[in-house]
Amino acid sequence: MDDFPVSDLIFPCEYPLKVIGKNEDDFLPFVIELVSRHVPGLVEEAFTYRHSGKGTYLSVSVKFIASSREQVDSLYRELGQHPRVIIAL
């Protein structure tokens, strides 16, 4: 059984990712480091971020070339298990 629904994708493909967590000083570098472990070669400039209306949360977005279903599954697995990540889309 597949861990995450990534249906109808043909790899490699461009893949969008958004990670939301509490707006803490080191949340952006944390997300960049975690995603970069799964997607080597990403530059920091590829990541964008946005604060929630009240500034409580931070969403970090990036688009990358996903090489395989296994890569995407592994990335979501690690994001989903980390207590700092509220949601990964």
N, C-alpha and C positions, 0 to 999 in steps of 0.2 A: 504494500500500500504506500502511496506517495505521502510525504509529510505535509506538503503545502500545495495548494492548487495553482499550478502554473501550466494551465492547459493551452493547447493550440499554439505554443511557441516553438519556433524553429531556431535552434541555436547554431551559431552565435547570433545574438540580437541585442538591440538597445533595451535596457531594462531600467525603469524608474523606481526609486526607493525613497521613502520618507520615514524618518525615525523621530518619534516624539518622546520627550522626557522633561523632567523639571529643569527650569532655567537656572542652571548652576554655572559658575565661571568656566568649568572644565568640561561641560557637556559636549560642545562642538568638537574640541580636540579628541575627546573620548570616542565619538562616533566616527570621526575621520580615521583614527587608528584602527578601530574594530573593522570597519568596512574595507580599509586598505589591506588588511591581512587576507581577506578573501578575494580582493580585486587588486592585484599588484599593478603598480604603474599609475594609479589615480593621483592626480595633482590636487592640492588643497583648493585651488581655484574652481574645481569642478563642483564643489559643495556650496550650496546656498542655505541660508537659514532665515527663520522668521519667528518673532516672539508672538505669544498669544496676546489677546487684547489687554489683559491685565498684567502681562509680563511674567506670569507664573510658569509657563511652559515654553519650550523651544522646539521648533520642528526643523529638522535638518534634511535637506533633499539632495539627491544626486542621481544622475543618469550615467549608466556605465554599459559597456558591452559585456553581457553575460555569456560565458563560453559554454556552459552546460547547466542542465537541471540540477545536477549534484552541487554545483557552485552556489546556485540560488538557495537550494535547500539548506546547505551548510551555513550560509550567511543568516538566513531567517532563524535557524535553530539557535545559533549563538545569540542573536539579538533577542529572541523570545525568552531565553533563559537568564538574561542579565537583569538584575533588579532595577537598574537605572532606566531601562527602556520601558516606557508605558505602552507604546504600540509601535509596530513597524508595518508599514503599508507598501 
